[in-house]
Amino acid sequence: MAKKQKKQYAPWVIAVVVVCLLIELVGMIPGIPFNGWTDVLNWFGMPQTAIAPEGELTVHFIDLGNADCILVRQGEHNMLIDAGDLGDEQEILKYLHTYGVEKFDIVIATHPHADHIGEMAAVLENFPVQRFVMAFMPEGKEPTSRAYLNMLEVLDEKNIPIDEAVPGDTYTLGTAQLQILAPISENSDPNAMSVVTRLTFGERSFVFTGDAEAPQEREILTKGYNVKADVLKAGHHGSKTSTSDPFLRAVAPQYVVITCGVGNSYDHPHNETIDRLEDANVPYYRTDEFGSIVFVTDGTSLTVQTEKGGK
C-alpha cells in the first residue's frame, strides 16, 4: 500500500468545506452524519489533539452504590455514561439538577445490565438528548428486562438518534474528544459487550470501561488503540476479572476509580484487583469510601475532589 502523502488544499477547497459545514450545522442537509470538529480534522488529516482545550472538563463518578453513573461536563456540553440501578431515579435527577444540567450532547449505555441502565428511561424522559450510543447485542440475545425495554420505549417515543458503538468512531464534547474502543467482537455476555471509551481534553485523558473484562481488554490492546490515560475507571466495579495487569500497564493511570457499594453482596472490589493496583503503586478512589468523586482539569492540571473528603 502506498504511503499517504501530506494533504495540501487550495483556498477554494477550504472555502467549499467551510460552506458545507455551515449548511450542515444549520440542518439544511438532512441525513448526513456530522461529528463536529472530529470530522473536520479527519478530512484534513489532522490529529484530534489539534483542538485546543477551552475552559474546564469535569468528570463526576456519582456514588450510587454498586452501580455506574458518570457525568462529564465541558463548558455547556454534557455527556452521561450509564444511569444507575432501578430505584436510583431521584438521586440521579437531583445530582444532575444540582449541577445545572439541562441537556445532553451524548448519552452512552455501556451495556444492558440493570446496574448501568436502571434509570436510563428516566434520564431520557427528563433531558433532551442529541445522540444516544449503545452496543447492539447479537440477534436472539437481546435483553427483555424492564429497564432495557423501558429505555428502548422512551428512545422510540422521543425519536432520539441511536448510534451503534463502533470501535474507532469518534465524537466531540465541546473541545473534548471521545473515541470508542470496544466492543470489538460479538458476545452473548452483556459484560463483554460493554462500550469502552477514551476521553481526551488537552493533555489529560480518561478511560471508561463499563463492565468489560480481561478478554475485552486484550482485544483492545491487540487492536493497538491508544489507551494511555490519567484516570481509569476500573472495569466491573473492581472485579478480579477486570483491570488486568497488561491493561493496567498500558493505561498507566495516575488514578483509578472503583464504583462499588458499601457491603455489596459481590464483595466488590475484589482483593486481587486491589493487590494489582497497590503493586503498581496506583492511587485508587472507591465510591463506597469517598462518595461521589469529581475530577477537574483545564487540559493541563488535574485535581480530584471527593464527597466525603480524604485523599
C-alpha positions, 0 to 999 in steps of 0.5 A: 500500500502506498504511503499517504502523502501530506494533504495540501488544499487550495483556498477554494477547497477550504472555502467549499468545506467551510460552506458545507459545514455551515449548511450542515450545522444549520440542518439544511442537509438532512441525513448526513452524519456530522461529528463536529470538529472530529470530522473536520480534522479527519478530512484534513488529516489532522490529529484530534489533539489539534483542538485546543482545550477551552475552559474546564472538563469535569468528570463526576463518578456519582456514588450510587452504590454498586452501580455506574453513573458518570457525568462529564461536563465541558463548558455547556456540553454534557455527556452521561455514561450509564444511569444507575440501578432501578430505584436510583431515579431521584438521586440521579435527577437531583445530582444532575439538577444540582449541577445545572444540567439541562441537556445532553450532547451524548448519552452512552449505555455501556451495556444492558445490565440493570446496574448501568441502565436502571434509570436510563428511561428516566434520564431520557424522559427528563433531558433532551438528548442529541445522540444516544450510543449503545452496543447492539447485542447479537440477534436472539440475545437481546435483553427483555428486562424492564429497564432495557425495554423501558429505555428502548420505549422512551428512545422510540417515543422521543425519536432520539438518534441511536448510534451503534458503538463502533470501535474507532468512531469518534465524537466531540464534547465541546473541545473534548474528544471521545473515541470508542474502543470496544466492543470489538467482537460479538458476545452473548455476555452483556459484560463483554459487550460493554462500550469502552471509551477514551476521553481526551481534553488537552493533555489529560485523558480518561478511560471508561470501561463499563463492565468489560473484562480481561478478554475485552481488554486484550482485544483492545490492546491487540487492536493497538488503540491508544489507551494511555490515560490519567484516570481509569475507571476500573472495569466491573466495579473492581472485579478480579476479572477486570483491570488486568495487569497488561491493561493496567500497564498500558493505561498507566493511570495516575488514578483509578476509580472503583464504583462499588457499594458499601457491603455489596453482596459481590464483595466488590472490589475484589482483593486481587484487583486491589493487590494489582493496583497497590503493586503498581503503586496506583492511587485508587478512589472507591465510591463506597469510601469517598462518595461521589468523586469529581475530577477537574482539569483545564487540559493541563492540571488535574485535581480530584475532589471527593464527597466525603473528603480524604485523599 
